[in-house]
Structures are given as C-alpha cells and as structure tokens.
Amino acid sequence: MTDLTGKIVLITGAGQGVGQGIALAMASAGAAVMLCGRTLAKLEKTAAVIEARGGTCATQVVDVNDATALAGLVAATVARFGGVDILVNNAQQAPLGRLLEVNDDQFIAGFTSGPLASFRLMRLAQPIMAARGGGVMFNLASSAGIRWDMSGYGAYGAVKQATRALTRAAAAEWGRDGIRVLTIAPHAESPGLKWWIANHPAEAAEFFKTIPLGRVGHLEQDIGAAVVALCDPAMAYLTGATVPLDGGQANFD
C-alpha cells in the first residue's frame, strides 16, 4: 500500500463523485486533505467519512470559476496544513449537447471551470511544490474527447482535450522542479454518469459493452486507489501521460 503520511492534498469537486472517491482514498493512505467544492453540505459528508476513519481533512467552499477564490483556496491550504504536495483538478461543468444546442455561456462555463481553473491552480501550486522538492498534479479528462463519433460531445470533449494539453506542457516545463503532472480519464459510478445512463439508456447499454472488464469503476476502490498508487515513489518516472482508468475501454494513443 502507498503511504502518503505527511503529504498534503488539495482536491476540487471533493463533495461527490470521483473527487470524493479520490479524497477518501488519499485520506486512507495517510494524507491530509483539503476538500474543495461549491456545496458545504456535500463537503461535510465527505469530511465526516474521513474523520470517522481517523483521517485528517478540512473543507473550503469555493467556486472554481473565481480566480480570486482559487488563490484564497491555495492560501488556506498552506495556512491549515503547511503546503501542497498533491493537486487534483477534478471540478468541471460539462457542456453536453450537439453543437447547435450548446450556447456560448455553456461552452465558456465548461472552459472556465475545467482547463482554465486547472491552469490557475497549477500555476498557484507550482512554486509551493517546487519549494518542497516536488509534487504530483492530476487533471481530469474524459474519453469523450477521443470518441470516433463526437456527436453530442464536441464542446465537452474540446475542454477536456485542452486540459490534456496543459498536462503535457506542465510536465515538460516543471519536471526539473520534481513536479509530475498526469491526466486521468476515469469511468466511475459518479452522479454525472448515473444521470447520463438514466437519460441515454440505449446509448449507455452499447457503451458498456465496449468496456473489456465489463463494469464501471468504483469511486474509491478503483479510481481513488489508482490515483493514490500513481503518487507512490515507485511511479516517479511517469509524467505527462493520460492514464485511462476505464476498464480498458479507451485508446489515448
């Protein structure tokens, strides 16, 4: 098991879904976790599970669309725990729909909450990690960006692909500072996936047939545990890659 005792983790969108699963796994591995999200009640539920297990965490209500709030979030994490060693950019508003259905505001919201928020937090965390001898950054992408049939996923795929480009650039620019940067692309039992299944049952049924392992990932045991493992010193030579945590479904080559 990877031991993250003494490490400080900042996770956006930690109140539910993939962010929550990663937060629970990080805390179980011994890390102190700053839980960020827009809804305090959801963050408190995540915090309650972590604390019941004997873990360490704090909560911060933040809208990732707000650049000033993001700077305050990083400052609060440093003030509370002493630094940032692992950053997980998970929060994202998804601009789903065909190109004639997605309006400018929806597309901009997807970009601002996704790649732009990730860009801002990466830049804020970089000097802190560099001063501490390095760290690991994770950005969240999706196989929606590489679907052969992009119908209904153009705007969403575009913002996720922009995030992957930021990962590659940061890995190249900050590797000498000891900072590794990875993209993960998970399929997990998140509220967003459950909504999609309920609203697109026929498409979902066909989609699941293409997952070689035959199931969707568990938020903590599959996705969270994998992210923890990627922080292990044994993975120190891996950076700049997109890691598809999807049961073998996608091909990001």
Protein Blocks (a to p, Z undefined) as FASTA:
>chain_A
ZZfehiacddehklgcjllmmmmmmmmnopacddddfblklmmmmmmmmmmnopacdddd
ddfklmklmmmmmmmmmmmnopafbdcdfbccddeddfklmcfklmmmmmmmmmmmmmmm
mmmmmmmmmmnopacddddddfklmcfblghilmmmmmmmmmmmmmmmmmmmmmmnopac
dddddddddfklmmmmmmmmmlmmmmmmmmmnopacdfklmmmmmmmmmmpmklmmgghi
acddehhmaccZZ
